[in-house]
Amino acid sequence: MSRVPALKSLSGIRRVSGMSRSKGPLVDVHTHVYLPRYAAELRARTVAPRILNWVNSAGQTEERLLILDGEPSAGRPVGPQYWDRDEKLQFMRKHEINISFVSSANPWLDFLPAARAHSLAKELNNDLEEYCSTSPEAEGFAGLKSLYGFGLLPLVPEIDIPSILQTIDQIKSLDHIRGVIMGTRGLGKGLDDEALEPVWEALQNANLVIFLHPHYGVDSKAFGDKPNGHVLPLALGFPFETTISITRLILAGVLDRYPSLRVMLAHSGGALPQLSSRLASCIDHDPIVAKRLKHDARFYLGQLYYDAVAYGPEELDFVSEIIARSSRYGATGGVYEKQIGTKRLLFGTDHPFFPPLKASQKWQSVEDNLGAIRAARWNGLGDTAQANVMGNNALRLFNLSE
């Protein structure tokens, strides 16, 4: 099946009326869905992850999503915004988002036995293709849909590699699925597991974007006993999980062996940008790994993509600077490339998570991310860089434009 042809150019894209942003599209690369088939799977379970009925303080019964045992507040309220496409499209209209790349939310298929994970992955990928392919045309984009997606792979212990490769072939055949979302555990041993080598090769050859997303966080004992809700697991546990996972992948030499692998990190790469020089120093001083990689560790940050879900302009500028310097650390040297830093960050919302506590016209979490993109300095590149981060980078990354 042929894929949707690329747009000829990003120039001349119509500005959506009423938007106070530089000319260009608004494309959301980090937005989730629990498809109805998946939600039904969770309702049938008696342990986490599950969707359960809960009697709230007002005596009303509501559904709640519990993704980990021991999760604070018995999980969180869950409703149509998690699976209803009309709710997704309404959210997009409210925030003037032209195109969204939708991914199944964690914990994906991690909790299932291998045979069920394989069959459900195939079913959910077909469901997501229908969800996207029958969506309305993107406003201002002739020939493009408003929704595209990340497929699921049956990455669970005891799965056979041919089943995973078969699923990659399936995803390749689906016009509106442009990548895969992946957790940090791989087949149970992490992303530095040698057994994943054929998977990395197949994903690189398929030119599919890998969206690396956390789920497990870090040891919850580190957060203490005081009731702090979801703040510590989400604000700290998730980013540290991503940081550890991608560092293990780098240390395993995966990006050396598959330099065209396209990996996008959730939450602006976690703590990896901040700790990248410390990482490089530790590698240089450790005899076990000092000669393992082809490049200084800081080089690999320029091979990655990052969502711009950081909520602050200073954080975005910092990540952009770290990316821009990466070529300096190649084996043959290089120069600071300020444009590279702004071409590897992409707008995201994390919808339907982080809803406003009170009813409002727009979600504060989304407005904070948009405000950060508008206020960032972007290495002095101005409106061009802003337009890239808001949407043009995504259209290029997912082969919807030249």
Salt bridges, closest charged atoms under 4 A:
GLU41 OE1 - ARG116 NH2 2.78
GLU62 OE2 - ARG64 NH1 2.62
GLU63 OE2 - ARG43 NE 2.72
GLU71 OE2 - ARG76 NH2 2.99
GLU71 OE2 - HIS230 NE2 2.97
GLU96 OE1 - LYS362 NZ 3.71
GLU123 OE1 - ARG37 NH1 3.80
GLU123 OE1 - ARG116 NH1 3.72
ASP127 OD2 - ARG37 NE 2.64
GLU129 OE2 - HIS176 ND1 2.85
GLU139 OE2 - ARG14 NH2 3.72
ASP169 OD1 - LYS172 NZ 3.66
ASP192 OD1 - ARG248 NH2 2.80
GLU197 OE2 - ARG257 NH2 2.81
ASP296 OD1 - ARG298 NE 2.96
ASP307 OD2 - HIS30 ND1 2.70
ASP317 OD2 - ARG377 NH1 3.81
ASP350 OD1 - HIS30 NE2 3.09
ASP350 OD1 - HIS32 NE2 3.42
ASP350 OD2 - HIS267 NE2 3.62
